[in-house]
């Protein structure tokens, strides 16, 4: 099977409704952006052996490849519009491609997000998706809009995906239907919550590299510091049997959660709780932003926790 037959068979049949022109030309032509909206764009690159295990289920990989991009749109409060896919393959494996495309389009359909085009080439397995969304520019949940005194919230429990990675690396692979493995392989981007937070939250970021690291990015852009109450951080059920040090490491620095971390004024507490409940979520208020720079992690008794070994994931560290 050649490159263009591969595209026609596995990817070109996706329905296109918003775009003026989709797969099959030198460029896709997007339709007009709705009045009062701006275009939100994000790109993620996933490499075998770095972002996913080589033997991951291809349907799960297709799902996750798009999910990590949709999570970026969610963090801005943007509505998905479409995406492009660049795919490098060591060889044409038709069952693998069918599974990958199935998982990809399953999630795309849930968010009415169209495949607009892309590229394929021969090489080590790599997946690059660029996603497009739309959001009112004045309401977008930018990282630089946090203010001292804002509450800090997370949209759901943390640490389960990192636990699944740790178990696999230790030779204790979890069953395919284990909750922690599903959190790793099929994360659920919080798109609906992100859009609902427009006008209520201030700043937001999606949690891909660990709570403390991603919070540091938000604080740096907003010119503030943060205080986190460790007992308030919601944990995945898989962490219950672990000791305190392991729970902290996985929940605060483990990454791959793809929950939203966002700030909001105290006056919005009831609204945010209600928005979460309407979507089957239980957002947790875990601390606040403060004027002084730096991140402080507190125990139940208010004493600080040494966090010098709790470092976020960094590709080049």
C-alpha positions, -999 to 999 in steps of 0.1 A, spaced: 0 0 0 14 34 -10 11 67 10 -19 80 -8 -38 48 -7 -31 47 31 -46 81 35 -76 74 14 -83 41 32 -78 51 68 -82 89 71 -98 106 41 -133 93 48 -138 115 78 -168 138 74 -160 175 69 -187 200 77 -171 233 88 -141 234 65 -145 248 30 -119 222 18 -105 192 37 -82 164 29 -68 161 -7 -53 195 -16 -21 214 -7 -39 231 22 -72 228 40 -95 258 39 -112 266 72 -146 282 72 -152 316 86 -146 320 123 -177 329 142 -182 366 150 -165 376 182 -142 346 182 -105 342 176 -86 311 164 -69 290 190 -41 267 177 -20 241 195 5 214 184 17 183 202 43 157 191 42 122 204 72 98 200 73 60 205 93 52 236 91 88 249 54 96 251 40 61 249 50 25 251 58 8 218 32 -19 223 3 4 234 -31 -5 219 -33 15 186 -70 25 193 -59 39 227 -30 57 210 -52 73 184 -75 85 212 -47 99 233 -30 116 204 -60 138 199 -69 140 236 -36 158 246 -43 185 220 -80 189 229 -68 193 265 -48 224 254 -80 238 239 -99 230 271 -73 250 291 -81 281 270 -119 275 271 -119 270 233 -144 251 212 -127 225 190 -131 231 152 -106 207 134 -72 192 134 -44 180 111 -24 148 115 13 142 106 21 105 110 55 88 106 53 50 103 81 24 101 59 3 78 23 0 67 5 -22 92 -32 -23 82 -47 -37 115 -26 -11 135 -38 17 112 -74 6 115 -72 6 153 -54 39 154 -78 56 131 -108 42 150 -96 56 184 -87 89 168 -121 94 151 -140 81 182 -128 110 202 -130 135 173 -167 126 169 -174 133 206 -161 168 202 -173 175 166 -136 180 156 -128 174 119 -97 160 104 -86 186 79 -54 171 64 -18 164 73 10 142 60 24 107 62 60 95 58 82 65 65 103 66 97 103 58 134 67 60 148 58 96 155 25 114 157 21 152 154 -14 168 157 -22 204 153 -57 213 166 -78 244 159 -105 259 181 -123 291 186 -128 312 217 -138 348 225 -105 366 229 -115 386 259 -126 356 279 -99 331 270 -84 314 300 -48 326 295 -20 317 318 -12 353 325 -45 363 340 -41 348 375 -44 373 403 -32 372 440 -61 361 461 -76 338 435 -86 303 445 -68 275 428 -88 245 415 -82 212 398 -109 195 378 -103 160 390 -81 135 408 -43 133 401 -16 107 400 -33 76 385 -17 79 351 18 83 366 10 53 388 3 32 357 36 43 341 55 34 373 39 0 375 47 -8 339 84 3 343 86 -19 373 74 -49 353 39 -49 369 17 -40 339 -19 -32 350 -49 -49 333 -62 -31 302 -94 -21 321 -77 -9 352 -88 26 361 -52 39 363 -42 24 330 -73 40 314 -63 73 328 -30 70 311 -41 56 278 -75 73 273 -74 106 292 -106 126 290 -100 162 279 -121 186 299 -134 206 269 -169 211 282 -157 223 316 -132 247 300 -159 263 279 -182 266 309 -156 283 329 -154 313 305 -164 344 324 -159 327 358 -123 315 359 -93 337 354 -63 317 343 -59 280 334 -34 254 323 -38 217 315 -19 193 337 5 173 314 38 175 332 28 175 369 8 198 391 38 217 407 56 222 374 25 233 354 14 256 383 49 271 381 43 280 345 10 297 354 25 316 383 54 328 362 32 341 334 8 358 359 36 373 381 23 356 413 31 328 437 10 300 450 1 281 482 -11 245 479 -28 227 507 -16 191 502 -46 174 520 -70 192 496 -53 177 464 -77 150 451 -59 117 445 -67 88 421 -80 57 439 -49 37 428 -28 58 452 -47 49 483 -24 20 494 8 39 488 29 57 514 28 95 517 60 101 498 48 81 468 14 97 468 30 132 468 55 123 440 28 108 417 1 134 423 23 165 424 50 157 399 39 126 380 21 142 350 -1 128 322 -33 137 342 -48 161 316 -70 177 342 -74 215 343 -57 236 369 -74 270 371 -78 301 392 -110 320 401 -121 346 425 -136 333 458 -170 347 447 -172 320 420 -169 290 444 -205 279 442 -207 285 405 -176 264 398 -188 235 420 -221 236 401 -205 236 367 -184 206 377 -214 187 391 -234 193 359 -206 174 340 -201 146 365 -170 162 379 -160 173 414 -135 202 411 -114 206 442 -102 238 457 -65 231 465 -51 265 475 -47 300 463 -25 324 444 -5 349 465 14 381 457 48 367 469 67 347 442 73 310 448 53 279 455 46 267 491 32 233 498 15 229 532 7 199 555 -27 196 573 -12 214 603 0 243 581 37 234 582 56 236 549 65 204 530 100 201 515 94 197 478 130 199 464 127 164 450 92 170 434 103 181 400 81 182 369 88 163 337 112 180 313 123 164 280 157 179 283 165 176 320 
